[in-house]
């Protein structure tokens, strides 16, 4: 598994885990049995944790190619960085080739 795939997988796994824990806590809190007890110190730490997680999520979103368009743009940028002269007709052919790969 490549580093990029591992990084993407870890980001998806961690965000899914956070979502599950927060959803479970909300449901249990509605029934009076929260996993995360809320006192003043816990509330302060929770707010800091939420801010930290939001900043991590933002950095992951900005640094990972998540959308198909960003993946394609990254491939184009990598080709430019390697010094390849790319013509518009080559870009068009490349885009069509990548679209055929993504279609099941």
Helices and strands as residue ranges (DSSP letters): H 3-30, H 40-63, H 68-81, H 88-102
